[in-house]
Amino acid sequence: MQRPTMQDVAARAGVSRALVSLVMRDSPKVSEHRRRAVLAAAAELGYRPHTMARSLASRTSNIIGVLVSDLHNAFFADVVEAMDGAAQQAGLELILNTGRRSPTRERTALSSLLAFRPGGIILLSPVLAAAAIREASTQCPVVLVSRSSSVPGVDTVDDDGETGSALAVDHLVALGHRRIVHFDGGAAFSATPRRKGYLTAMRRHGLEPLVVPSEHTDEAGVAAVRKLLTVFSPNNFPTALVCGNDFNAVGAMSALEDAGLRVPQDVSVVGYDNSSLAALRHVALTTIDQPRTEIGRLAIEALAQRLHADRTDPVRQRVQPALIVRATTAAPAD
C-alpha cells in the first residue's frame, strides 16, 4: 500500500488540500468543525505529515539534530532523554546520530544531520575539529554540550569540571587517603578541566599527584588499573582512584576485583557524571553529579530561543557539579 497523501486526506474529508495543510500546521484560520473533519480523515487513512517536506515548504524546521559522542555511555543517554522531554514541550523533534568518538566519523555523522536541514544541531561532547563546528554554525544554530567554544554562532552548556574533580579529591582526603591517582579522560574535551581540578586539589593538600593516561570507557579503566599493577604491587597499591567518568570507574572496579583488590576496603573509587549506571544498587558508585536533566533542558532552551525568539548573541551556561557519596569510598585500611 502506498503512503496516504495530503490530497487523500482532502478527498476523504471533502475539503481542499490547502485547508488540510492549514490544519496540519495548526493554523487558527480553520473552523473547529472542519478541523475535526480533517483530523478524523487523517486518522482513518493513517496519514502522518512529512516533517521534512513541511519544513522545506515553510523554510523553517522543528527538527533538531543531535550528535552523540558515545551511545554506550549511560550519561549521554540520560541527557538525550532530558532533551527529548524538553523538545516535546517546545514543539521540536529530535533525530540522533553518532560518530563513536572518532573525529572523522563524527564529521560524516554531522553532515548527515545537516542534510535534513534542521532548525538546529546539538553536539553532545564531540571530538570534532573546531573548524567543522564553526562551519556547521553557518548553516544553523549549534549548541555544544560538555565542551566550550568562542564561535559567535555556537551556544554552550557544560559543567565546572575543575570544581568537580576537586570535590572528589577533597572527599578522599577527608577520609584519610594520601595516595590518590587520577585516570585521565584522554581525547574528551571534558578531560582537561577534570585533570586540572585533580592536580590543583592534590597540590593544595600537599600531595603528590599521579595521572594515568586513559579514556572515558570501561575498557580504558581496565587497562589503566592493569598498568598501575605493573608499577605497584597489591601491597603498596594507591588507596584511591579518581576516574575520568562513571564508565571508566566501572571498568577500573572490575580490574581491581580481578587483581584481588576490594572496593572500598583496599581501594576507594570515585567516578564522574552520576549516570544511571552509577546509581545501580550493585554498583553504588561514589561520583560527581552533573545535573543531566538540567543540561538537556538548557541545550533545548538555547536552540528554542534562537529559533523562536530570534536571539543571536551566544550564551555560555555552566552547571555546578556535586559530590554523591555511595558505597565505593571509605577510609583507607592503612
Order of alpha helices (4+ residues) and beta strands (2+ residues): alpha-alpha-alpha-alpha-beta-alpha-beta-alpha-beta-alpha-beta-beta-alpha-beta-alpha-beta-alpha-beta-alpha-beta-beta-alpha-beta-beta
